[in-house]
Amino acid sequence: MPTYQLCKIKADKMMVFIKPTCSYCRKTVELLKQLPIKQESLAFVNITAHCDTNVIQDYLQQLTGVRTVLRSLLDGLIHQD
């Protein structure tokens, strides 16, 4: 996975890997933004905004067994959505 993504995976952040065309992703983003969560504790990663989308999906497959989004990491742990 690209170094800039690895730097974001921290114990104090919730990382949500999304595609804007995914309806589940859009609903999750809306929901998380409405919850009383510090916005600086959230990190949304639009995997299509990067030229290395396939690399990110390969990394997600290594972590979760699947390449698709919606995937989230909370406290550095994988959560299947």
C-alpha positions in Angstrom: 0.0 0.0 0.0 1.3 3.5 -0.7 3.2 5.1 2.1 0.8 8.0 2.5 -2.0 5.6 3.2 0.0 3.7 5.8 0.8 6.9 7.6 -2.9 7.5 8.0 -3.6 4.1 9.7 -3.3 5.1 13.4 -4.9 3.9 16.6 -6.8 7.2 17.1 -8.5 7.3 13.7 -11.3 5.6 12.0 -10.4 5.1 8.3 -13.1 4.4 5.8 -12.2 3.3 2.3 -14.9 4.4 -0.1 -15.8 4.9 -3.8 -18.2 7.8 -4.3 -20.3 5.7 -6.8 -21.0 3.2 -4.0 -24.4 3.8 -2.4 -23.4 2.0 0.8 -20.3 4.2 1.0 -22.3 7.4 0.5 -24.8 6.4 3.2 -22.0 5.5 5.6 -20.2 8.8 5.1 -23.5 10.7 5.7 -24.2 8.7 8.9 -20.7 9.1 10.3 -20.8 12.8 9.7 -24.0 13.1 11.7 -22.8 11.2 14.7 -21.1 13.0 17.6 -17.7 11.9 16.5 -14.8 14.3 16.3 -14.3 14.9 12.6 -10.6 14.9 13.0 -10.9 11.3 14.2 -12.4 10.2 10.8 -10.5 9.7 7.6 -12.4 8.9 4.4 -10.2 7.5 1.7 -11.8 7.8 -1.8 -9.8 5.1 -3.5 -10.8 6.3 -7.0 -9.2 9.7 -6.3 -5.7 8.1 -6.5 -3.9 6.9 -9.5 -3.0 3.7 -7.5 -6.5 2.5 -6.9 -5.5 -1.1 -7.8 -2.7 -1.0 -5.3 -5.1 0.2 -2.5 -7.5 -2.6 -3.5 -4.7 -5.2 -3.4 -3.8 -4.0 0.1 -7.5 -4.2 1.2 -7.6 -7.8 -0.2 -4.5 -8.7 1.8 -6.1 -7.3 5.0 -9.7 -8.4 4.5 -9.7 -11.1 1.8 -11.7 -8.9 -0.6 -10.9 -5.9 -2.8 -14.2 -4.2 -2.6 -15.2 -1.2 -0.5 -16.8 -0.3 1.9 -14.0 -1.2 4.3 -13.2 0.5 7.6 -10.3 0.4 10.0 -10.9 1.4 13.6 -8.0 1.5 16.1 -5.9 -0.2 13.4 -8.3 -3.1 13.3 -10.3 -4.3 10.2 -14.1 -4.0 10.3 -16.1 -5.8 7.6 -19.0 -3.6 6.5 
